[in-house]
Amino acid sequence: MPKKDVEKFLEAKELVLENLEVLESWISQYEDSHIDPDYALYNEIEILMDQTQVCRSYLDLDEIIIKCREVEQNIDVWLSNHGQTQMELSWPAMER
């Protein structure tokens, strides 16, 4: 992978990690509201963070982003059902 592509890939990974931290903070913010009573979302976010850190290809990162968007959507649905809203996160577009 050319150096320019490596830099873009690393920036994309960093954005994914930042967004996962935001998702984690949303869950923590509503911890008393039973948004994640069995910690399934929290655990999924932790797994996605680990996968992102070791990921080495755009294909792998793209799969991780798909899973991240699903977690974000699950949180958004729960929040909207309880009269809350959050800003939509911006995920990296995978360029190949």
Secondary structure, DSSP 8 states (H G I E B T S, - for coil): --HHHHHHHHHHHHHHHHHHHHHHHHHHHTGGGTSSTTSHHHHHHHHHHHHHHH--SHHHHHHHHHHHHHHHHHHHHHHHHTT-------------
